[in-house]
Amino acid sequence: MAEAILLERTTADSPSDVPEVIPLALCWRVQGAPHSLRLGEAAVSIGAHPANQVALEDRFVSGFHCRLHLHAGRWRVKDLGSTNGTWVDGMRIAEAELSAGARLRLGSHDIVLERDLQREVPRLPGLVWRDPALAPVLELLRRAAPSQLPIMILGETGSGKEVAARAVHELSSRSAGPLVPLNCGAISRELAESELFGHGNAASTCAWCARRTRTCTSASAKAPSARTSSIDCAA
């Protein structure tokens, strides 16, 4: 995949910023069985010879076919003079920069670079976590935050639903506005409708926000971040 790289002029007094290395993994199949290799800082050689980190039993793959290495925080692939060439996203290359989603073709094998979510640390405001099992969930929250669609966060009491809702709010286009938590357990069933959607002639005004001298737009009132015990209304 072709990418544009912006290089900034640096001096001895202004150290260069090295891009953060995105955790990636090589994924391929052998007779239908999935294989993967996490990329670290060391170079990775691919070829038919058993001495390679990725050894492929393929008569169309050269003994030492290509090598992947880090350069300025980016992964690059270099063909090692292979007979049938190294292909990246359908183009034969001598050397190329790689990113998540890039597809390498060596002989009859396809090798895909995928983000290693088990090692990648999604950055969400206010969230501190250690369990690797949470990585896919937090990545989903990060990707969903810019959306204008309603987001429902489900979980048991004390699992951090409000913290997750605040993180989504901070990453959304509404971060400049307030986030108003609403505890549904403190509202009677008879008053729930007027509390959430307003009452009287102002049908599109959120009564909860109006009492706080703020006017909630109809879009905000219709698209809160909901939790099992409360509702966070992003104005």
Contacts in CASP RR format, 6 or more apart in sequence:
PFRMAT RR
TARGET T0000
AUTHOR 0000-0000-0000
METHOD contacts of the structure
MODEL  1
MAEAILLERTTADSPSDVPEVIPLALCWRVQGAPHSLRLGEAAVSIGAHP
ANQVALEDRFVSGFHCRLHLHAGRWRVKDLGSTNGTWVDGMRIAEAELSA
GARLRLGSHDIVLERDLQREVPRLPGLVWRDPALAPVLELLRRAAPSQLP
IMILGETGSGKEVAARAVHELSSRSAGPLVPLNCGAISRELAESELFGHG
NAASTCAWCARRTRTCTSASAKAPSARTSSIDCAA
1 88 0 8 1.000
1 89 0 8 1.000
1 97 0 8 1.000
1 98 0 8 1.000
1 99 0 8 1.000
1 101 0 8 1.000
1 102 0 8 1.000
2 97 0 8 1.000
3 97 0 8 1.000
3 99 0 8 1.000
5 74 0 8 1.000
5 97 0 8 1.000
8 16 0 8 1.000
8 17 0 8 1.000
10 16 0 8 1.000
18 72 0 8 1.000
18 73 0 8 1.000
19 72 0 8 1.000
19 73 0 8 1.000
19 74 0 8 1.000
20 73 0 8 1.000
21 41 0 8 1.000
21 70 0 8 1.000
21 73 0 8 1.000
22 99 0 8 1.000
22 100 0 8 1.000
22 115 0 8 1.000
22 120 0 8 1.000
23 38 0 8 1.000
23 39 0 8 1.000
23 115 0 8 1.000
23 116 0 8 1.000
23 119 0 8 1.000
23 120 0 8 1.000
24 38 0 8 1.000
24 39 0 8 1.000
24 75 0 8 1.000
24 98 0 8 1.000
24 100 0 8 1.000
24 113 0 8 1.000
24 114 0 8 1.000
24 115 0 8 1.000
24 116 0 8 1.000
25 36 0 8 1.000
25 37 0 8 1.000
25 38 0 8 1.000
25 39 0 8 1.000
25 113 0 8 1.000
25 114 0 8 1.000
25 115 0 8 1.000
25 116 0 8 1.000
26 36 0 8 1.000
26 37 0 8 1.000
26 39 0 8 1.000
26 44 0 8 1.000
26 54 0 8 1.000
26 68 0 8 1.000
26 111 0 8 1.000
26 112 0 8 1.000
26 113 0 8 1.000
27 34 0 8 1.000
27 35 0 8 1.000
27 36 0 8 1.000
27 111 0 8 1.000
27 112 0 8 1.000
27 113 0 8 1.000
27 114 0 8 1.000
28 34 0 8 1.000
28 35 0 8 1.000
28 36 0 8 1.000
28 54 0 8 1.000
28 56 0 8 1.000
28 109 0 8 1.000
28 110 0 8 1.000
28 111 0 8 1.000
28 112 0 8 1.000
29 35 0 8 1.000
29 110 0 8 1.000
30 56 0 8 1.000
30 57 0 8 1.000
37 44 0 8 1.000
37 53 0 8 1.000
37 54 0 8 1.000
38 116 0 8 1.000
38 119 0 8 1.000
39 68 0 8 1.000
39 75 0 8 1.000
39 113 0 8 1.000
39 116 0 8 1.000
41 70 0 8 1.000
43 67 0 8 1.000
43 68 0 8 1.000
43 69 0 8 1.000
43 70 0 8 1.000
44 53 0 8 1.000
44 54 0 8 1.000
44 67 0 8 1.000
44 68 0 8 1.000
44 69 0 8 1.000
45 51 0 8 1.000
45 52 0 8 1.000
45 53 0 8 1.000
45 54 0 8 1.000
45 64 0 8 1.000
45 66 0 8 1.000
45 67 0 8 1.000
45 68 0 8 1.000
45 80 0 8 1.000
46 52 0 8 1.000
46 53 0 8 1.000
46 54 0 8 1.000
46 56 0 8 1.000
46 61 0 8 1.000
46 65 0 8 1.000
46 66 0 8 1.000
46 67 0 8 1.000
46 68 0 8 1.000
46 104 0 8 1.000
46 106 0 8 1.000
46 111 0 8 1.000
47 54 0 8 1.000
47 55 0 8 1.000
47 56 0 8 1.000
47 61 0 8 1.000
47 62 0 8 1.000
47 63 0 8 1.000
47 64 0 8 1.000
47 65 0 8 1.000
47 66 0 8 1.000
47 106 0 8 1.000
48 55 0 8 1.000
48 56 0 8 1.000
48 57 0 8 1.000
48 58 0 8 1.000
48 59 0 8 1.000
48 61 0 8 1.000
48 62 0 8 1.000
48 63 0 8 1.000
48 65 0 8 1.000
49 55 0 8 1.000
49 63 0 8 1.000
49 64 0 8 1.000
52 63 0 8 1.000
52 64 0 8 1.000
52 65 0 8 1.000
54 111 0 8 1.000
56 65 0 8 1.000
56 106 0 8 1.000
56 107 0 8 1.000
56 109 0 8 1.000
58 106 0 8 1.000
58 107 0 8 1.000
58 108 0 8 1.000
58 109 0 8 1.000
60 83 0 8 1.000
60 84 0 8 1.000
60 106 0 8 1.000
60 107 0 8 1.000
60 108 0 8 1.000
61 82 0 8 1.000
61 84 0 8 1.000
61 106 0 8 1.000
61 107 0 8 1.000
61 109 0 8 1.000
62 80 0 8 1.000
62 81 0 8 1.000
62 82 0 8 1.000
62 83 0 8 1.000
62 84 0 8 1.000
64 80 0 8 1.000
65 79 0 8 1.000
65 80 0 8 1.000
65 82 0 8 1.000
65 85 0 8 1.000
65 86 0 8 1.000
65 106 0 8 1.000
66 77 0 8 1.000
66 78 0 8 1.000
66 79 0 8 1.000
66 80 0 8 1.000
66 82 0 8 1.000
66 86 0 8 1.000
66 104 0 8 1.000
66 106 0 8 1.000
67 77 0 8 1.000
67 78 0 8 1.000
67 80 0 8 1.000
68 75 0 8 1.000
68 76 0 8 1.000
68 77 0 8 1.000
68 78 0 8 1.000
68 98 0 8 1.000
69 75 0 8 1.000
69 76 0 8 1.000
69 78 0 8 1.000
70 76 0 8 1.000
74 97 0 8 1.000
74 98 0 8 1.000
74 99 0 8 1.000
75 97 0 8 1.000
75 98 0 8 1.000
75 99 0 8 1.000
75 113 0 8 1.000
76 95 0 8 1.000
76 96 0 8 1.000
76 97 0 8 1.000
76 98 0 8 1.000
77 86 0 8 1.000
77 88 0 8 1.000
77 93 0 8 1.000
77 95 0 8 1.000
77 96 0 8 1.000
77 98 0 8 1.000
77 104 0 8 1.000
78 94 0 8 1.000
78 95 0 8 1.000
79 85 0 8 1.000
79 86 0 8 1.000
79 93 0 8 1.000
79 94 0 8 1.000
79 95 0 8 1.000
82 106 0 8 1.000
84 106 0 8 1.000
84 107 0 8 1.000
85 92 0 8 1.000
85 106 0 8 1.000
86 92 0 8 1.000
86 93 0 8 1.000
86 104 0 8 1.000
86 105 0 8 1.000
86 106 0 8 1.000
87 93 0 8 1.000
87 104 0 8 1.000
87 105 0 8 1.000
87 106 0 8 1.000
88 96 0 8 1.000
88 98 0 8 1.000
88 102 0 8 1.000
88 103 0 8 1.000
88 104 0 8 1.000
88 105 0 8 1.000
89 102 0 8 1.000
89 103 0 8 1.000
90 103 0 8 1.000
90 105 0 8 1.000
98 104 0 8 1.000
98 113 0 8 1.000
99 113 0 8 1.000
100 113 0 8 1.000
100 114 0 8 1.000
100 115 0 8 1.000
101 112 0 8 1.000
101 113 0 8 1.000
101 114 0 8 1.000
102 112 0 8 1.000
102 113 0 8 1.000
103 110 0 8 1.000
103 111 0 8 1.000
103 112 0 8 1.000
103 113 0 8 1.000
104 110 0 8 1.000
104 111 0 8 1.000
104 112 0 8 1.000
104 113 0 8 1.000
105 111 0 8 1.000
117 135 0 8 1.000
117 136 0 8 1.000
117 139 0 8 1.000
118 132 0 8 1.000
118 135 0 8 1.000
120 135 0 8 1.000
120 139 0 8 1.000
121 135 0 8 1.000
122 135 0 8 1.000
122 138 0 8 1.000
122 139 0 8 1.000
122 141 0 8 1.000
122 142 0 8 1.000
123 142 0 8 1.000
124 138 0 8 1.000
124 141 0 8 1.000
124 142 0 8 1.000
124 164 0 8 1.000
124 167 0 8 1.000
124 168 0 8 1.000
124 170 0 8 1.000
124 171 0 8 1.000
125 166 0 8 1.000
125 167 0 8 1.000
125 170 0 8 1.000
125 171 0 8 1.000
126 163 0 8 1.000
126 166 0 8 1.000
126 167 0 8 1.000
127 138 0 8 1.000
127 163 0 8 1.000
127 164 0 8 1.000
127 167 0 8 1.000
129 138 0 8 1.000
141 153 0 8 1.000
141 164 0 8 1.000
141 167 0 8 1.000
141 168 0 8 1.000
142 171 0 8 1.000
144 151 0 8 1.000
144 168 0 8 1.000
145 151 0 8 1.000
145 167 0 8 1.000
145 168 0 8 1.000
145 169 0 8 1.000
145 171 0 8 1.000
145 172 0 8 1.000
146 171 0 8 1.000
146 172 0 8 1.000
146 173 0 8 1.000
148 173 0 8 1.000
148 219 0 8 1.000
148 223 0 8 1.000
149 223 0 8 1.000
150 222 0 8 1.000
150 223 0 8 1.000
150 224 0 8 1.000
150 225 0 8 1.000
150 226 0 8 1.000
151 165 0 8 1.000
151 168 0 8 1.000
151 225 0 8 1.000
151 226 0 8 1.000
152 225 0 8 1.000
152 226 0 8 1.000
153 161 0 8 1.000
153 164 0 8 1.000
153 165 0 8 1.000
153 168 0 8 1.000
153 225 0 8 1.000
153 226 0 8 1.000
153 227 0 8 1.000
154 161 0 8 1.000
154 227 0 8 1.000
154 228 0 8 1.000
155 161 0 8 1.000
155 227 0 8 1.000
155 228 0 8 1.000
156 228 0 8 1.000
157 228 0 8 1.000
157 229 0 8 1.000
161 227 0 8 1.000
161 228 0 8 1.000
161 229 0 8 1.000
161 230 0 8 1.000
162 181 0 8 1.000
162 227 0 8 1.000
162 230 0 8 1.000
162 232 0 8 1.000
165 179 0 8 1.000
165 181 0 8 1.000
165 225 0 8 1.000
165 227 0 8 1.000
165 232 0 8 1.000
166 179 0 8 1.000
166 232 0 8 1.000
168 225 0 8 1.000
169 175 0 8 1.000
169 179 0 8 1.000
169 225 0 8 1.000
169 232 0 8 1.000
169 234 0 8 1.000
172 234 0 8 1.000
174 220 0 8 1.000
174 234 0 8 1.000
174 235 0 8 1.000
177 234 0 8 1.000
177 235 0 8 1.000
178 209 0 8 1.000
178 214 0 8 1.000
178 234 0 8 1.000
178 235 0 8 1.000
179 232 0 8 1.000
179 233 0 8 1.000
179 234 0 8 1.000
179 235 0 8 1.000
180 208 0 8 1.000
180 209 0 8 1.000
180 212 0 8 1.000
180 214 0 8 1.000
180 216 0 8 1.000
180 232 0 8 1.000
180 233 0 8 1.000
180 234 0 8 1.000
180 235 0 8 1.000
181 230 0 8 1.000
181 231 0 8 1.000
181 232 0 8 1.000
182 195 0 8 1.000
182 196 0 8 1.000
182 208 0 8 1.000
182 224 0 8 1.000
182 230 0 8 1.000
182 231 0 8 1.000
182 232 0 8 1.000
182 233 0 8 1.000
183 229 0 8 1.000
183 230 0 8 1.000
184 192 0 8 1.000
184 229 0 8 1.000
184 230 0 8 1.000
184 231 0 8 1.000
185 229 0 8 1.000
185 230 0 8 1.000
187 195 0 8 1.000
193 199 0 8 1.000
194 207 0 8 1.000
195 207 0 8 1.000
195 208 0 8 1.000
196 206 0 8 1.000
196 207 0 8 1.000
196 208 0 8 1.000
196 221 0 8 1.000
196 231 0 8 1.000
197 203 0 8 1.000
197 206 0 8 1.000
197 207 0 8 1.000
197 221 0 8 1.000
198 205 0 8 1.000
198 206 0 8 1.000
198 207 0 8 1.000
198 210 0 8 1.000
198 221 0 8 1.000
199 207 0 8 1.000
202 210 0 8 1.000
204 217 0 8 1.000
204 218 0 8 1.000
204 221 0 8 1.000
205 215 0 8 1.000
205 216 0 8 1.000
205 221 0 8 1.000
206 215 0 8 1.000
206 216 0 8 1.000
206 220 0 8 1.000
206 221 0 8 1.000
206 233 0 8 1.000
206 235 0 8 1.000
208 216 0 8 1.000
208 233 0 8 1.000
209 215 0 8 1.000
209 216 0 8 1.000
209 220 0 8 1.000
209 221 0 8 1.000
209 233 0 8 1.000
209 235 0 8 1.000
210 216 0 8 1.000
214 235 0 8 1.000
215 235 0 8 1.000
216 233 0 8 1.000
216 235 0 8 1.000
217 235 0 8 1.000
220 233 0 8 1.000
220 234 0 8 1.000
220 235 0 8 1.000
221 233 0 8 1.000
223 234 0 8 1.000
224 231 0 8 1.000
224 232 0 8 1.000
224 233 0 8 1.000
224 234 0 8 1.000
225 231 0 8 1.000
225 232 0 8 1.000
225 233 0 8 1.000
225 234 0 8 1.000
226 232 0 8 1.000
END
